[in-house]
Amino acid sequence: MASFLDDRLLGPATKGGWLAVDRVVDAARLVTNVRPVHFIFHTGHVGSTLVSRLLDETGEVLSLREPLPLRTFADAHDVLGQPDSLLSNAQFDLILATFMRLWGRGYDATRSVIVKATSSAGRLVVPILAASEASRAIYMNLRAEPYLATLLAGQNSPIDLRGHGPERMRRLQSRIAAPVAPLHTLSIGELAAMSWLVESWTQRDAVQRFAGRVIALDFDQFLSAVADNMGGILTHFGLPYDARYLAAVGRSPVLARYSKAPEYAYTPNVRAEVLRDSRRHNSEEIRKGMDWLERRARSDRAVAEIVNGADA
């Protein structure tokens, strides 16, 4: 099974083809025994892949990590109702429902399918859960300062942050009245802070709108009590577990590997050292990011609620 179902799945030997949407819709209608489809949404680099791999160990979950259509759906949903939209609202709903049925296939032992979204697809949480009342989700995040330290430690983070920057900036500007400094003027720390704010806002909205169906999960808190938190996650998704699983999950080899590339060792202690190193080497950019959040919080009550609430 591929670790991720996005561009990383594609290689020189990959074969594919094009099918008319109607044929896919008709084929999906033939799917029987559709399993519940639940989701892991997250703000990026906050342990979602780790949780997904720990869920694999139950033997009852089919994990789908970052299926590429989710990103396409997110982009399509952004422009629904606008002149440049290629889909009507009804067409979007039909195609999303089709993929939910396709994702809901499983093996004999599969009780639930759990889709780990890519971070930028968090903005789909409302249309997905509104359309699928049986679906539940966890939404993973970190407090602002450890989030900045985490992102700034990554070698590829500047590319990732700038790639998602325009879409996130549009989301932010749509929520606040005061103009925001242009994207090109932000330092990398400020850009990371802007990303945290936008994705945290999306998380808060989801938790409030779908109370009981979406639960927030802080990654640092998760690591402090892995077994207890996995028990809570399984209960939330309606999955059974026993004391033997909880006793074993805290010692799982998954916790000692880098989830996105399991060939590399990466323990919680290594993560803590990476964060300490990032705080030493990126202190100036972390400070800029935190200052940016504080300035926005002083001028916007809604932002203040997110910043102060998340860091309380």
N, C-alpha and C positions, 0 to 999 in steps of 0.2 A: 504494500500500500504506500502510495506517495505521501511524503510528510505534508506537503502543501499542494493544493489543487489550483494554484494560480499560474503565473508565467513560468515558475520554476518547474512545473510539470512538463513543459514543452522543451523538446530537444531536437537535434538534427534528424533523428529517426522517427519522430512522432508523426503519425499519419492522422489525417482528419478529413472532414468533408462538410459540405453545407446542406442543410435541410430546411425546407419551408417550415415556418412556425406552425402552420396548421397541422403538419404531419407530426410534429413533436407534441402538440396539444392532444391530438387524437391518441398517440401512443401512451401519453401520461394517463389518460382516462382509463386505460386497461390495467394500470397498476393496482394490485390488490394487497390487502394487509398493510396499508400505509401506517408506518410507525409515527408516534408523536415526534415532531421536530422542534427541538429547543435550541437556544443560542447562547454563545458566549460573546458578548460585546465588550469592548475595552478601548482604552485611550492610547494604547501603543506602548510596547515594552514594559508591560505590567503583569507578566506571568500568565497570560491567557493560554499560550501553547503548553506551558507546564501543567496547568489544570486540565487541558484537553488530553494530554498524555496520561495523566493520573486516572482520568475517566476511562481511558482504554483498558486499564488494568481491572476494571470491574468485570470484563467479559460480556457485558450486556449493552454496551454503548457502541454505536458506529460513529466515530468522530470524522467529520468533514472539516478540514482546516483550510480556510480562506478560499472557498470556491470562487473562481474568477467571475462568474455571472453576478455575484453580489456587487462587485465594483461597478459593473455595467448598469445594474439596476439603480444603484445610488446616483450615478450620473444622469440616467434617464429620468429619475424621479425629480431631480433638481429643476428640470425644465418643463415638467408637465403643465399643460395649460398655456404655455408660451408659444409664440410663433415658430420657434426653432425646434420644437419637440417633434420627434419622429413617431411618438406614440400618443394615442388618446388615453385618457384615464382608464377607460374600459379595457383597452389593449394591455396597458401596464398591469392592471389587476389580473387579467387572464394569464399573462405570461408568468407573473410572480406565483400565482396559484399552481401553475403547471410545474414550475421548478420545485415548489414545496412538495408536490406529490413525488417528483423524481428523487428529491433528497430523502424522502420518507421511506424509500426502499431499504431493505436491510437483509441481513443473513438470518438463519433460523434462530440464533440466540439473541438477536438484536431486540431489545425492548424499547430503545429510544435512539434517535439520531440527534447528535448534538453538533451544530454547525458553529465553528469558531470563525467569526467574521474578521475581516481585516479592519484596522482601526478606523479608516475613513468611511467604512460602511455603517458605522454607528448611527449615522443620520437616517438609516432605514428602519430603526427600531420601531418607530411609530407605525408606518404603513404595514410592516410585517406583523406586529402583534395585534394591530387592529383587524387585519384580515384573517389571522389564524388564532382563534380564541383559545385553542388548546396549547399553544406554544407559551413557554416560559423562558426567562433569560436571567443570566447573571451579568453584571456590568462591572468590569474590573478597572481599577484606577489606582493612583498614588496621590498623596498630598503633593502640593506644588513643588516644594524644595527637593525632595527625593526624586520627583519626576524630572526636574531640570537636571539634576546630577546624573540621573540614568541616561537621559537622551544625549547630554553633552559628552558622555563617556564613549559613545559609539562612533566609530570611524566614519560610518556612512550616514550618520544622523543629519548632517547639513544637507545632503542630497535629498533625504527623505522629507525633512522639514520644508525645504524650499519647494519640493514637488507637490506637497499637499497644501502649501501656503496660500495660493490664490483662492482655492475653494473654501478653506477655513476662514480666510479674511472676509469673503463674501458672507459667510454665515454670521460672523461676528458683527459686521456692519448692519446686517438685517435686524439685529436684536437690540442695538443701542442707537440712541439719537445722536450722540456726539460723534464727530468725525474721528476716524482712527488714522494715525500716521501711516503713510504708504508702506507697503510691504518691503520695498527696496531700501527703506531707511532703517529697518529694524536690524539690530544685531542678532547673532545666532541665539543668544540667551533670551532676548525679547521675543524672537520668533518661536522658541520653545515654549515660552510663557503664554503667548497667544494661542498656540496649539492646545496647551493644557486647559486654558480657559474655555475655548470653544467646545472641546470634547467633554469637559466636565459639565458644562451647561447642558449638553445633549444628554449626558448621564442623569443629571438631576431631573430634567424634564421627564425622562423615561420612567424613573423610579416613582415620581409623583403621579404621572398619568396612569401607570399600570401598577398601582400599589398591590403588593402581594404576588404579582406575576414577574416583576423585575426586582432583583435585590442587588444592592451595591456591595462590592467586595474590595477592600483595600489590600493590596498585595503584601505589604509589610505585615499587616495583621494576619493574613493567611499563612505566611511563613512562620509566624510565632506559634501557631497551633494548627498544623497541617491536618491531623486526623479529625479534630473537631470541625474544622471548616469543610473538609471533604464530606463529612457526615451531613452538614447543613446543606451543601450543594446537592448531594444525592437526594435528600429529603425534598428539597425544592423542586427537583426534576421528577419526583415520584418514583425514584429508583430504590430498590431494596439494598441493604447492606447488613453486615453482621460485625460482631466484635473482632472477628479474625481479620476482616478486611481493614478495619480501622487500626488494628495493631500493626498490620503490615505496611499500610500506606505511608506512615511516617518514616519508614526505613526503605522506601522504594528507591531502586537505582535511578529512577527518573530524576529524583531530587539531586543527584550528584552529576548530572550531565547537562549540557547546554541544550535546551529543549528544541531550538531551531536547527541545531546541528549536533545530534547526540554523540557524534564521534569525539566531541571535546568535553573534557571534564569541566564542571561548573557547579560548585556547591554553594549553599547560602553563605558560607564563610568567604568564598572567592568573590561572590557578589558584593558582600560588605566591603571587602578590600578595594574592589573596583570603584565603589561609590566614594570611599575615603580618598582614593587617588583622584577621582574626578573633582571632588570638592577642593582638593589642593590645587590642581592644575587649571580648573575652570571657575575659580572663585569669582573672578571679575564678571564673567558672563552670567553666572548664577545670580550674582547680586543685581545685575542689570535686569534680568528676568523678573526677579522678585520685586524690584522697584517698579517695573512696568505694571505688574499686577496691583501693587499698592496704589499707584496713581489712578489706574482705572477704577479701583474699588472706591477711592475717595470721590470720584465724580459720577459714579453710577451705583445706585442702591442694589440693583439686581446682581451686578458683578460683585459687590461687597458681600452679598449673601453667599455666593458661591465660594469666594476666596476665604472668607471667615468661617463658613460652615465646613468646608473641606479641611481646613487647617485647625479646626477646633479640637 
